[in-house]
Each structure stands twice: as structure tokens, then as C-alpha cells.
Amino acid sequence: MSTKAPIILAVDTSDLELAKAWIAHTSEFVQVFKLGLEFFLNFGPQGIRAITENTDAKIFLDLKLHDIPNTVAHAAASAALLKPFFLTVHASGGGEMIKAAVKAAPAVKITAVTILTSLSEDDVRNVGFTKDALNSATNLAQLATSAGAAAIVCSPLETASIRNAVGSETLIITPGVRPLSMVGKDDQTRTMTPAQAITAGANFVVIGRPITSAWEPSGVEIGKRAREISAEILNS
Ligand code: C5P
């Protein structure tokens, strides 16, 4: 049986060698690696190639594109040259923007971010949404899938509602989860465990610091942590 759980490891570091080491020591247990703005603005396309050339790691390129359709189409086409598995755009960029990204990068799973999980209900209203986070995120997910997005990023608390709205084909990816060993140990009250998020309808969970904080130079501890969290998901 595979030891790789549907985990997307958030490789949030501006140290290229550290990124490579995290990936090398966790790839037995993790299916996808997320390289975001912190990584990309330090190392650019060459940095992504440096990660992918020596591994068959799938990449979640988290650039959260948000611009006019023509600009996003060109950006998505450029990003596609790096062969990421997922590429993120903001769903609030609108249906035409999402369609443009899908058309420009047909081999990449265009992944629409609904509402950042860091926003409170007050923040959601203050930026102009007229409904609460749950309903606004669900509407955005429907808009994005109608425009051709293959995947949606949302809070674990919105997963069940969004799964119900978009059907079974669309991939749902959720950050903001905390493994069993950490629940109650920090200030995250509105959270779920990775296994709960998957039961609620998510296909992948994004996990960063719960795994990467175990890093020490031998790599043994980060591998152990990834294995434990992978087992927690696969055995649930
Ligand atoms: O908190 P953690 O280190 O597990 O975060 C992993 C990734 O998930 C980060 O790269 C961040 O972009 C994203 N995240 C999020 N919403 C949260 C917490 C984290 O989108 N509430």
C-alpha cells in the first residue's frame, strides 16, 4: 500500500537548499509540494526547475494570479512551461479571467482560491462581499468550476458546502488543517484535522509548519512527522 497521503506540503522557505532537503526527506509520504510567492520571488523559474529536475515531485505553483484576462492568460502560459500540476488563481478575478487561464494552460490544473482563510467574517464584509464567508466562498467555487477550474482552494469549514455545490469531479484542496497531535495546542479554534477535512469532501490537505517545524539537519525528524501525519490520514 502507498505511504503517500494526499498531502500538499507547503515549502514555505527562502532557502533553496532547505527546500530541496524538506522535499527529499518527505517525498515518501507526501504527494505534492507547494511552492509559493516566497519561493518564487527568491528563485524564480530556475528555482522551480532546480526542484523538479531531480525528482518526480508534483508541484503546486501557488502564485494566486489575479489580473485582467489577457495578462493572466500570458502569465499562465509562462507558468505552464514549468509543468506544475496545479497553478492557483484568485476566483474573485472572475469567470473570464479563469477561462483565459484554463485556455492558456490546458495541461495544468487551474486551481481557484475562493476566500483566504485568514479573513474573518468582518473582513469578508469589509472587502465588499454581501454574504458570509461560507456562502461567498461557495458562490466563488461555483463560478470558478463553471469557468473550467479543475480545483478549488477553500477552508476546511467550507468543504462540505462546496463539495455539494460543485459535484464530485472538481478537486477540493484545503489549508488551515491541524493534525491530531496539535489540535488544541495553538490558537487555531476554527480548524479540522486532515482526516476530518478529507471526510468532509477534500481531496488534498495543505500542511506546512506542522511538518516543516520538525526539520533538523539529519532530516530524520521531518520524515518521521510526515510519516505520522500521512498514516493518520491513510488509516482514518
Ligand atoms: O499553517 P501552515 O504552515 O500549515 O500553512 C500551510 C500553507 O497553508 C501556507 O503556505 C499558507 O499559505 C496556507 N494557509 C492558509 N490558511 C490558513 C493557514 C495556512 O491558506 N489558515
Residues whose N, C-alpha, C, O or C-beta is under 5 A from the ligand:
A	BS01	C5P	A10 D12 T117 S118 P175 G176 V177 V206 I207 G208 R209 P210
